Amino acid sequence: MEFEFVELGGDAFAFRNEQDGKLLAEITWTILGDVMVMDHTFVSTDLRGQGVAKKLLDRAATYAREQELKMEPVCSYVVTAFERYKDYEDVKV
């Protein structure tokens, strides 16, 4: 599954997957200095249980590394993923 980088306006951004005009998956954040404040993760009911939320977070973490940013978890999924997986140690605030 591929995710499109989207500028939401101001300092807000997202990676999302849409098909036929329907939002299937999205992770959003705002930029504060050099920190991505991860504020929302959405996966449609059709895709839940398939690891899509982690794929979204992985893509956002790759973006953070590329841009030399850190990530602050605010949304409950990202908070839990940061606690559960060691994959994100290098991008944690």
CYANA upper distance limits for C-alpha pairs under 8 A (distance plus 0.5 A):
  1 MET  CA     17 ASN  CA      8.29
  2 GLU  CA     17 ASN  CA      7.16
  3 PHE  CA     15 PHE  CA      5.93
  3 PHE  CA     16 ARG  CA      5.45
  3 PHE  CA     17 ASN  CA      5.55
  3 PHE  CA     56 LEU  CA      7.98
  3 PHE  CA     59 ARG  CA      8.37
  4 GLU  CA     14 ALA  CA      8.43
  4 GLU  CA     15 PHE  CA      5.73
  4 GLU  CA     16 ARG  CA      5.77
  4 GLU  CA     17 ASN  CA      6.79
  5 PHE  CA     13 PHE  CA      7.91
  5 PHE  CA     14 ALA  CA      6.33
  5 PHE  CA     15 PHE  CA      5.11
  5 PHE  CA     16 ARG  CA      7.26
  6 VAL  CA     13 PHE  CA      6.19
  6 VAL  CA     14 ALA  CA      5.60
  6 VAL  CA     15 PHE  CA      6.54
  6 VAL  CA     16 ARG  CA      7.83
  7 GLU  CA     12 ALA  CA      6.92
  7 GLU  CA     13 PHE  CA      5.13
  7 GLU  CA     14 ALA  CA      7.07
  8 LEU  CA     12 ALA  CA      5.69
  8 LEU  CA     13 PHE  CA      5.62
  8 LEU  CA     14 ALA  CA      7.51
  9 GLY  CA     13 PHE  CA      7.81
 11 ASP  CA     30 THR  CA      5.82
 11 ASP  CA     31 ILE  CA      5.91
 11 ASP  CA     32 LEU  CA      8.29
 12 ALA  CA     28 THR  CA      7.73
 12 ALA  CA     29 TRP  CA      6.21
 12 ALA  CA     30 THR  CA      4.79
 12 ALA  CA     31 ILE  CA      7.08
 13 PHE  CA     28 THR  CA      6.21
 13 PHE  CA     29 TRP  CA      6.03
 13 PHE  CA     30 THR  CA      6.72
 14 ALA  CA     26 GLU  CA      7.13
 14 ALA  CA     27 ILE  CA      5.98
 14 ALA  CA     28 THR  CA      4.74
 14 ALA  CA     29 TRP  CA      6.82
 15 PHE  CA     26 GLU  CA      6.13
 15 PHE  CA     27 ILE  CA      6.03
 15 PHE  CA     28 THR  CA      7.20
 15 PHE  CA     56 LEU  CA      7.54
 15 PHE  CA     59 ARG  CA      8.30
 15 PHE  CA     60 ALA  CA      7.73
 16 ARG  CA     23 LEU  CA      7.96
 16 ARG  CA     24 LEU  CA      8.08
 16 ARG  CA     25 ALA  CA      5.94
 16 ARG  CA     26 GLU  CA      4.67
 16 ARG  CA     27 ILE  CA      7.05
 16 ARG  CA     56 LEU  CA      8.43
 17 ASN  CA     23 LEU  CA      6.76
 17 ASN  CA     24 LEU  CA      6.12
 17 ASN  CA     25 ALA  CA      5.70
 17 ASN  CA     26 GLU  CA      6.99
 18 GLU  CA     22 LYS  CA      5.80
 18 GLU  CA     23 LEU  CA      4.96
 18 GLU  CA     24 LEU  CA      5.96
 18 GLU  CA     25 ALA  CA      7.65
 19 GLN  CA     23 LEU  CA      7.23
 19 GLN  CA     24 LEU  CA      7.60
 23 LEU  CA     44 SER  CA      8.03
 24 LEU  CA     42 PHE  CA      8.30
 24 LEU  CA     43 VAL  CA      6.37
 24 LEU  CA     44 SER  CA      5.51
 24 LEU  CA     47 LEU  CA      8.01
 25 ALA  CA     41 THR  CA      8.19
 25 ALA  CA     42 PHE  CA      5.88
 25 ALA  CA     43 VAL  CA      4.86
 25 ALA  CA     44 SER  CA      6.68
 25 ALA  CA     52 VAL  CA      7.96
 25 ALA  CA     53 ALA  CA      8.11
 25 ALA  CA     56 LEU  CA      8.32
 26 GLU  CA     40 HIS  CA      8.33
 26 GLU  CA     41 THR  CA      6.20
 26 GLU  CA     42 PHE  CA      5.60
 26 GLU  CA     43 VAL  CA      7.09
 26 GLU  CA     56 LEU  CA      7.54
 27 ILE  CA     38 MET  CA      8.10
 27 ILE  CA     39 ASP  CA      8.32
 27 ILE  CA     40 HIS  CA      6.10
 27 ILE  CA     41 THR  CA      4.85
 27 ILE  CA     42 PHE  CA      6.88
 27 ILE  CA     53 ALA  CA      8.50
 27 ILE  CA     56 LEU  CA      6.76
 27 ILE  CA     57 LEU  CA      7.67
 27 ILE  CA     60 ALA  CA      8.31
 28 THR  CA     38 MET  CA      6.62
 28 THR  CA     39 ASP  CA      6.44
 28 THR  CA     40 HIS  CA      5.71
 28 THR  CA     41 THR  CA      7.03
 29 TRP  CA     36 MET  CA      6.38
 29 TRP  CA     37 VAL  CA      5.66
 29 TRP  CA     38 MET  CA      4.91
 29 TRP  CA     39 ASP  CA      5.81
 29 TRP  CA     40 HIS  CA      7.49
 30 THR  CA     36 MET  CA      6.23
 30 THR  CA     37 VAL  CA      5.75
 30 THR  CA     38 MET  CA      7.41
 30 THR  CA     39 ASP  CA      8.02
 31 ILE  CA     35 VAL  CA      6.18
 31 ILE  CA     36 MET  CA      5.28
 31 ILE  CA     37 VAL  CA      6.70
 32 LEU  CA     36 MET  CA      7.01
 32 LEU  CA     37 VAL  CA      7.58
 34 ASP  CA     68 GLU  CA      8.14
 34 ASP  CA     69 LEU  CA      5.57
 34 ASP  CA     70 LYS  CA      6.88
 35 VAL  CA     69 LEU  CA      6.02
 35 VAL  CA     70 LYS  CA      5.24
 35 VAL  CA     71 MET  CA      5.94
 35 VAL  CA     72 GLU  CA      7.17
 35 VAL  CA     93 VAL  CA      8.03
 36 MET  CA     64 ALA  CA      7.99
 36 MET  CA     69 LEU  CA      7.26
 36 MET  CA     70 LYS  CA      6.57
 36 MET  CA     71 MET  CA      5.17
 36 MET  CA     72 GLU  CA      6.60
 37 VAL  CA     71 MET  CA      6.45
 37 VAL  CA     72 GLU  CA      5.30
 37 VAL  CA     73 PRO  CA      6.74
 37 VAL  CA     74 VAL  CA      7.16
 38 MET  CA     71 MET  CA      7.24
 38 MET  CA     72 GLU  CA      6.45
 38 MET  CA     73 PRO  CA      5.60
 38 MET  CA     74 VAL  CA      6.03
 38 MET  CA     75 CYS  CA      6.74
 38 MET  CA     78 VAL  CA      7.61
 39 ASP  CA     73 PRO  CA      7.52
 39 ASP  CA     74 VAL  CA      5.58
 39 ASP  CA     75 CYS  CA      5.19
 40 HIS  CA     74 VAL  CA      8.21
 40 HIS  CA     75 CYS  CA      5.68
 41 THR  CA     53 ALA  CA      7.45
 41 THR  CA     75 CYS  CA      7.40
 41 THR  CA     77 TYR  CA      7.30
 41 THR  CA     78 VAL  CA      8.31
 42 PHE  CA     53 ALA  CA      7.84
 43 VAL  CA     47 LEU  CA      6.88
 43 VAL  CA     48 ARG  CA      6.69
 43 VAL  CA     52 VAL  CA      7.46
 43 VAL  CA     53 ALA  CA      6.98
 44 SER  CA     48 ARG  CA      6.93
 47 LEU  CA     52 VAL  CA      7.46
 48 ARG  CA     52 VAL  CA      7.55
 51 GLY  CA     55 LYS  CA      6.87
 52 VAL  CA     56 LEU  CA      6.71
 53 ALA  CA     57 LEU  CA      6.77
 53 ALA  CA     77 TYR  CA      8.46
 54 LYS  CA     58 ASP  CA      6.45
 54 LYS  CA     81 ALA  CA      8.24
 55 LYS  CA     59 ARG  CA      6.66
 56 LEU  CA     60 ALA  CA      6.77
 57 LEU  CA     61 ALA  CA      6.54
 57 LEU  CA     78 VAL  CA      7.89
 58 ASP  CA     62 THR  CA      6.69
 59 ARG  CA     63 TYR  CA      6.80
 60 ALA  CA     64 ALA  CA      6.70
 61 ALA  CA     65 ARG  CA      6.74
 61 ALA  CA     71 MET  CA      8.16
 61 ALA  CA     88 TYR  CA      7.62
 61 ALA  CA     91 VAL  CA      7.46
 62 THR  CA     66 GLU  CA      6.68
 63 TYR  CA     67 GLN  CA      6.61
 64 ALA  CA     68 GLU  CA      6.25
 64 ALA  CA     69 LEU  CA      5.17
 64 ALA  CA     70 LYS  CA      6.68
 64 ALA  CA     71 MET  CA      7.66
 64 ALA  CA     91 VAL  CA      7.52
 65 ARG  CA     69 LEU  CA      6.65
 65 ARG  CA     70 LYS  CA      8.27
 65 ARG  CA     91 VAL  CA      7.53
 69 LEU  CA     91 VAL  CA      7.56
 70 LYS  CA     90 ASP  CA      8.50
 70 LYS  CA     91 VAL  CA      5.12
 70 LYS  CA     92 LYS  CA      6.16
 70 LYS  CA     93 VAL  CA      6.04
 71 MET  CA     91 VAL  CA      6.09
 71 MET  CA     92 LYS  CA      5.70
 71 MET  CA     93 VAL  CA      6.27
 72 GLU  CA     92 LYS  CA      6.83
 72 GLU  CA     93 VAL  CA      6.17
 73 PRO  CA     78 VAL  CA      5.82
 73 PRO  CA     79 VAL  CA      5.60
 73 PRO  CA     82 PHE  CA      8.13
 74 VAL  CA     78 VAL  CA      7.38
 74 VAL  CA     79 VAL  CA      6.90
 75 CYS  CA     79 VAL  CA      6.83
 76 SER  CA     80 THR  CA      6.68
 77 TYR  CA     81 ALA  CA      6.59
 78 VAL  CA     82 PHE  CA      6.47
 79 VAL  CA     83 GLU  CA      6.94
 80 THR  CA     84 ARG  CA      6.57
 81 ALA  CA     85 TYR  CA      6.25
 82 PHE  CA     86 LYS  CA      7.60
 82 PHE  CA     88 TYR  CA      6.90
 82 PHE  CA     89 GLU  CA      8.32
 82 PHE  CA     92 LYS  CA      8.48
 88 TYR  CA     92 LYS  CA      6.77
